[in-house]
Amino acid sequence: MDLTTRLERLPVGKFHYKLLVATGLGWMFDAMDTGLIAFVLPALAKAWGLTAAQMGIIGSAGLVGMALGAVVAGTAADRFGRKAVFSVTLLIYSVATGLCGLAWNYESLLVFRFFVGFGLGGELPVAATLMTEYSPPAVRGRFMVLLESFWGVGWLVAALLSYLFIPHYGWQAAFFIGALPALYVFVIRLAIPESVRYLADSGKVEEANHIVARLETQAGITPVYAAAAVTANVNTVVTTAKGGIAFKELWSPQFIKRTAMLWIVWFGIVYSYYGIFTWLPSLMVTQGYTMIKTFEYVLIMTLAQLPGYFSAAWLVDKIGRKATLAAYLAGTALASYFFGQGGSSATVLFWGSLISFFNLGAWGVIYTYTPELYPTRVRALGSGWAAGFGRIGGVLAPVVVGYMISGADGFTRIFTMFTITLVIIALAVLVLGEETKNKSLDEISK
């Protein structure tokens, strides 16, 4: 029995939930840092006298780093392993976040935000790949969306920290707290095993066998395998990989439709997310809300992210990735349109909460869907390039919003733009997407 079959026959148990929590906490710390800059910007603008354009560039600096980090880390994870790259990227963004609290001017903050983004962008696709490669097919979608739900928890932590600390201790305090995840690297090294699929694909069969045998024993299954057969299979894969499989394979006839769809969707979802959420506290301040009231409203909106994740986690294995993703993108488009029309505080809260609900549910599905569409040899690479290309949208969005925000109808125009973007990518999923529900990773990648 080969390694893949043995791995996928494991019942869902303590190991899977432990891995989910261990990778999820890393995900939560990522979100916490991303959320902190959104809440810091209004205070920073007041302290340093920043223009709207400069605020947009601060948001974009981190996203430039995320684009590069996703590509570099994705490539490195297919070469050096998922676990090692996960640890390094987490350490990079934690240290860089602490340095942001020491920034002495606008330019130094831009440099530190770039390195924060580099670590963040590298960690996310690698963690998603690791979790995908351990999740049983029947519950893979649910586990991946639950992993992404830790992002909502991270934003809640960021909102609470900002609400409790920034008004009383200044914006620097938020960044210093954001450096604490560096300590979590030690937990990763102890609690998370290397990907069995990566080890097998790299020819490290004995190490892979040891991990699977341990998991089988924990699940009450007697380990049974033919090492020679597994080795022969792995050698075939490795030889093929050395024969020139790289970036160009993502655009081969086998994968071109999948890659095109993923790049379009990633660009649009990152563009809309960072354009909306990086600017949300500042946009609400421009609408006449006080900073304290803005933080309260955004905290309430952020709470809606969690039921968005959980509902998507239930639907993704029931009706499939394609239908769930398209529906949640369309829901975000509708909520964005009505949010942009303004109105009473209750109206703003209602539509803003729906944006959080649908948008973050869609994020959970795209992180599920992306690594499923590529084979092990290019899974992290393909995921990293899709996320990296998407970050270009994230780089552009904060700057675009910064220039559009002026004028009496700026708020409405901004959210009309995001509505159109979200409709386009929902259509891309419906036209180009393939369904992967309940399929093994080997079956999907053929």
N, C-alpha and C positions, 0 to 999 in steps of 0.2 A: 504494500500500500504506500503510495507516494506521500510526500510531506503535505502537499496541498489538501489532499483528501482527508488525511488525519487531522489537519488543522481545522478544516471546515466541518468535520463531524463532531467536534467538541460541543457539548451543550453549553448554553449561556450560563455562566456561573460567576463565582467570586472574582476570578481573574479578570474577566471582561469588565466588570463594574469597577474594579480597582484601577484598571488601565484607563477607563473612561474618566474617573475622578482625577487621576494623576495628570493626564493630558489636558483635561478640562480646566484644572487650576492654572496651568500655563496659559491656556486660552483666556481665562478670566483676567489674569494679570495684563495680557495684551490689551484687552478691552478697557481695563482700568486706565491704562496709560493713554489710549486714544481718547477716552472720555475726558481725562484731565485737561488736555489742551483745549477742548471745546469750552470747558468751564473757566479755564484760566484766561482765555483771550479777552473777554470783556474787562477783567481787572487789569490785565497787562496793557490793554489799549489806553485805559485811563491813566495808569502809572507812567507809561512811556510816551503818551501822546501819539499813538500809532494811527495811521490812516486805515480805511477799510481795505485798500489794496495791500498794504503791508500785513494786515491780519490774514488776508487770503494767502499771501506768500508763505507765512509761517505754517499754515495748514498744509500747503503744498510741499514744503521742504521735507516734511516727514514722509509724504507720499512718494516723492522721488526716491527716497531711501527704501521705501517699501517695494517699489517696482524693481529696483536693482537687487534688493535682498531676496525677493521671491525667486528670481531667476538664478542667482548665485547659489542660494541654499538648496533649491530644487535640484540643480546640477550636482552639487556636493553630496546631497543625500543619496543619490543613486550611485555615487562612487565611494563615499566613506561611511554610509549608514545613516539611518533615520535618527537614532538615539543621540549620537554624537552631535549632529547638526542642530537638533532640537535644543540641546543643552547650551551650545555655544551662542546660538541666536538669542536665547532667553537672557543669557549673561550680558550680551552686547546692549540690548535695549534697556535693561535694568540700570546698568552703569551710566549709560547716556542720559537716562531720565533724571538721575541724581545730578548730573552735570548741568542739566537745564536749570535747576534751582540755583546754580552758581553763575548763570549767564549774566554778564555785565553790560551787554548792549544787544541791540537788535541782530547784528551780524553774528555774534557768538551764539545766540539762541538758534539761528538758522542752521549753523553747523551741527550743534548738538541734536537738533530735531531730525536732521538727516540721518544721523547714526541711530537714533531711536527708531526711526522708520525702517532702517536696514535690518535691525534685529527683529522688529515686529513682522515685517514682510517675509522674512526668511522662516520664522517659526511657524506661522499658520499653515502653509501648504504641507510642510514636513510633518507636523502633528496630525493633520488630517490624513495623510498617506499612511502613517503608522497605525492609526486607529482603524482605517479602512482595511488594512491587510490582516488585522486580527479579528474583525467582526464576522460572525457567521452570516451567510447570505440572507437568511430569513429575517434577521433583525438589523442588518447593516444600516439601512436607511434610518431606522429609529435611533440607533446608537450615534450615528453621525450628526443628526439634528440635535440630539441631546448634548453632544460635544459642543456644538455651536451655541447651545443655550447658555453655556457658561459666559459667552460674550455679553448677554443681557445682564447677568449677575455682575460682571465687571463694570458695566456702565452704571449700574445701581450703586456700586461701591464708589465709583468716581463721583457720582452726583452727591452722595452722602458726605464724602470727604470734602468736596468743594463747598457744600452748604455749611458744614461744621467748621472748616478750617480757613478757607480763603478770606471770608469777611473779617475774621478775628486775627489771623496770623500772617496774612499775605499770600500771594500766589506761589512764592518759593516753597512754602511748607507742603503744598500738594505734590510738587516734584520730588521733594526729599522722601516723602512716603512712597512715591512711585518707584523708588530705587530698591525697596525691600525685596521684590521678587528674585533678586540675584541669589538670595539664600536658598531659593527653591531648587536651584541646580543640583544641590546635593541630594534632594529627594528624588529627582529624576534618575540620577545615576543608580540609586538603590532600588527604586520601585518599578522602573520601566525596562522591560527586556528589549533587545534589538529585534527588528522585524524578521520573522522566520523566512518570509518570502525573499527579503533582501539577502539574507545569509545564504539561502539556497541558490539564488541567482548569482551570487558572488563565489560559489564553489565551497563555501564554509559549511559543508554538509553535517559534520559531526556536531558543531555548535548548534545548528538548527535542529538536529535530531534530539539533542539534549534538552532544548527548550520545550519541544513538542512532547517529548516523553514525560517531562515534569508536569506539564499541563494535563496530559492524559491521566497520570497517576492521581493528581489532585481531583480530577473529575470521576475517578473510579473506573477508568478504562485501562486495560492492559496494553501497554505499548507493543505494537507489532509493525515491523517495517523491514524492508529489504534494502540495506544501505547501498549495495552495488547498483541496484536499479535506479535508486534516487540519484546517485552520483552520475550515472550515465546521462540521465535526463538533464541534470544541472549543467553538465559539461556542454551539452548541445546548446543550451541557452547562452552560456557564457561565450562560447565560440561565436555564436551569432552576434552577440552584443559587441564583441571585439571587431567584428567584420564591418563596422561602420554605422551601426544604429546610433543616431544622435538626434539633434534638432530636426533635421530634414525628414525623419520618419513621421513626425507629427503632421506633416503636410503631404504624406504619401497617400495614394488612392484609398488605402484602408482607413485612414484617420482624418482625411481632410475635412469631411463634413462635420465630424465631431469637434475638431479643433476650431473651425470657423464659428460654429455655434457657441462654443465655450468662450472664445475671445470676444465675440459680440456681447454676450450676456455679462461676462465679467466686466467689460468696459462700462456698460450701462448701469449695472448694479452698484459698482464702486463709485461711478460718477454721481449717481443720485444719492447714495448713502452719505458720502463725505461732503457733498455739496449741501445736503440738508442738515446733517447732525453736527458737523464741525461748526456750522454757522448758527444753529438753532438758538442757543442762548443769546447770541449777539443780535440775531434777527428779531427776537422777542423784545429785547431792550429798545430797538429802533421803533417798535410798535407802541412804546410808552410804558412798558412794564418795568418795575424796579429790578435791580439785580437779585435781591432776595426773592422776590415774587417769581422772577424768571426761573431761578434754580428750583423753586418749589414746583412750578408747572412742568419743567423738564423732568424732574424726578418722577412725577405722576405719569407722564408720557412714557418714561423709560420702563415703568412697571408693566406696561402693556406688552413689552417685548417677550416676557416669559410665557404668557399664554399663547403668544404667536408661535414661539418655538415648539411648545408642547403639542399644539394642535397640528403643526406641520409634521412633528415626529410621529404622530398617530396616522396621518394621512399618507405619508410618503411610502409606507409599506402596505397601505390599503389600496389606494388608487394609483400609486406610482409616482416616480420622480417628475416626469414630464408634465402631467396634469397639475400636480401640486405646485410646481415652480411657476408655471404659467398663470395659475389662478392667484397666487400670492403677489406676483408682479403686477397683475391687473388690479388687484385690490389696493396695492400701494399707489398706483397711478390715480385711481379714483379718489383716495383719501388725500393725496397731494393736491389735486385740483381744488377740492373744497376747502382744504386748509389755507390755500393761497387766497381764497376769497375773504378771509378775515372774519370779523363778526364779534360776538360776545366772548367773554372768557370761557364760558361753558362750551361754546362752539369750537373755539380754538383747541381746548383740551380734548374734546371728543375726536376731532379729525386728526389731531396730532398723535393721539393714542393709537388710532387706527393705522397711521403711517408706521409707527413702531411695531405694531402687531404684525402687519403684513410684510413689511420690509425685512424684519429680522427673521421671520419664518422663511422667507425666500432665501436669505443667506444660509440658513441651516440646510436647505435643500441643495443649493449650488455646491456647498462643501461636501455634501454626500455624493452628488452626481459626478463632479469633476474627476476624482481619482478612479472612479469605477470605469471610466471610458478608455483607460490606457492599460497596457500590460505592465507587469512588474518592472521590466528593464527600463521603461521610460515613464513610469507612473509619477514619480516625484518631479521629474523634468517637465512632463506635460502639465502637471498641476501648477508647478512653479511658473511656467511661461504664461499660462492662462491668467493666473493671479497677477503676474508681473505686468502683462499687457493691460489688465484691468486697472492697475494702479495709475496708468497714464490718465485714465478718466478721473481718478482721485486727485491727481496733480492739477488738472485743469479746472475741476469744479470749484474749489475754494476761491481761485483767482477770478473765475467767471462771475461767481456770486458777488465777490467784492466790487466788481465793476458795475454789476446790474442793480445793486442795492439802492443806489441813489435815485431820487425821483419819487413822486407820490405813489406811482403804481409799481415801484420796484419789487415789492413783496409779492404781488400777484403775478408779475412777469416771471419771476424766479420759479415759482411753483408750477406755472403753466409749462415752462421749459422741462421741468422734471417729469411732469405728467406725460408729455410727448415721448421723452426718452424711455420711460418705463413701458409704455404701450409698444414701442418698437421692439424692445428686447423680449417682451412676452410673446410677440408674434414670431420672433426668431426661434424661441423654444418650441412653439407649436409646429413650425415648418421644418426645422432642421433637427430637432431633438429625437433621440432614440430612447425607448424604455428599457430600464435595467433592473426593474423590480424582481426580487427573488432569484436572480441569476448569479452563478458563481463568478468570481473575478476572471477566471480562465475562460469561461464561456463568453463573457461580454467582450473580451479583448480579441476574440478571433475575427 
